Amino acid sequence: MRTLGRSTLLLTASLLVGSACTKKDDSGDPKQGEAKQVDGAKADEKKADDSKPVDRQVEQGFAANAASSAQLTAGGFPASVGLIPDQAELVVGFSMSAIMASPLYALAAGEQNGELQEMVAVFKDCGLDPGKFESVVIGFSQSEDLAAVVVGEGIGEGTNAACVIKNIQKQAGDPQVADVVSKDGKQVVEFTDGRAFLVDGRTLAFATTAWSGAVADLIDGKGTAAASSSKKDLFAKVNGGAAVWGVATIPAELAGMAPLLGAPAEFAGIRSLVGSVDVSSGLTLDVLAGFDSEDTAKAVVSKVQGLVGEASKDAPPELAGMIQRMKVEAAGSDLKIVLTATLDELNKAKDIQF
């Protein structure tokens, strides 16, 4: 994987694992600082207030994408979905506040290890608490291009952002270079294979080279976002206010490989996948798999129901209730699966030895 791809995925892992497994700490404020500004060939080092957008155009552009449609607002999605370009085939989002407030968080909070502490240190060393970050949204494609947007107090301020990026580069084994420069009216950090955008004091966006122009346009209120264009219908099917959510289109050539991997032949007709995870009380997993026809969806439902029935016979007692409650049904051309688990069931299941 290319350098920025590795770095951004490390950033995402740090945020998710750190937010899900570290205790809240209200004792410190994020570091405040001033960013070094370099204006092209002049390279003059003027100071700027990092907590504000670089100019009014960027502020207005981001606001325009934050409210890209009433559908997204009603769906509970974070504003940052408006910065994921239409090229993304998979878009996933995480609500840090929902994860941190959940009983499941309390259950998992003690599962610490050395690698986790290193990830958390990426941010803690810069005076930032990943447990307080509001959201992470990431868009991927098969070409390994991606865009990621992190929203949290202080993450987009020049000194903080540069510190985090250098720590990420250090853990990824890359050269530690994170000069904040002014380019096309935006504060950015250039990589050999992409760019980071300091959208405003609370928003840091990453994009690989192929997508950096599209993300820049979205910041300016131009361009086309995945959530309001090619995947608009999929976004309408998922709960954007859930702790974790995702939407994906499945290319036909990729779906055609499913039977080769042991899946029922009907899975070659899968075209999309959306899902969400609610952790407000125990765990609820909602999944909708879209197929090429209603007949295909019904055939898949029949086979999945059979598999679930067989699994329930041999399941450990700790899992039996979850499996028996699982709902598998057809909704038009969609396969709908709902899995629920109580906190007590999850607590018992975590010790199962397979």
HELIX and SHEET records of a PDB file:
HELIX    1   1 THR A    3  CYS A   21  1                                  19    
HELIX    2   2 GLY A   40  LYS A   42  5                                   3    
HELIX    3   3 ARG A   56  ALA A   66  1                                  11    
HELIX    4   4 ALA A   70  ALA A   74  1                                   5    
HELIX    5   5 ALA A   79  LEU A   83  5                                   5    
HELIX    6   6 MET A   96  MET A  100  1                                   5    
HELIX    7   7 PRO A  103  ALA A  108  1                                   6    
HELIX    8   8 GLY A  114  LYS A  124  1                                  11    
HELIX    9   9 PRO A  130  LYS A  132  5                                   3    
HELIX   10  10 GLY A  158  ALA A  172  1                                  15    
HELIX   11  11 THR A  209  ILE A  219  1                                  11    
HELIX   12  12 ALA A  226  SER A  228  5                                   3    
HELIX   13  13 LYS A  232  PHE A  235  1                                   4    
HELIX   14  14 ALA A  252  ALA A  255  1                                   4    
HELIX   15  15 ALA A  258  LEU A  261  5                                   4    
HELIX   16  16 ALA A  265  GLY A  269  5                                   5    
HELIX   17  17 GLU A  294  ASP A  314  1                                  21    
HELIX   18  18 PRO A  317  ARG A  325  1                                   9    
HELIX   19  19 LEU A  343  ALA A  349  1                                   7    
SHEET    1   A12 VAL A 181  LYS A 183  0                                        
SHEET    2   A12 LYS A 186  PHE A 191 -1                                        
SHEET    3   A12 GLY A 194  ASP A 200 -1                                        
SHEET    4   A12 THR A 203  THR A 208 -1                                        
SHEET    5   A12 LEU A 146  VAL A 151 -1                                        
SHEET    6   A12 SER A 135  PHE A 140 -1                                        
SHEET    7   A12 LEU A  90  SER A  95 -1                                        
SHEET    8   A12 VAL A 244  THR A 249 -1                                        
SHEET    9   A12 ILE A 270  ASP A 278 -1                                        
SHEET   10   A12 LEU A 283  PHE A 291 -1                                        
SHEET   11   A12 ASP A 334  ALA A 341 -1                                        
SHEET   12   A12 LYS A 327  ALA A 331 -1                                        
END                                                                             
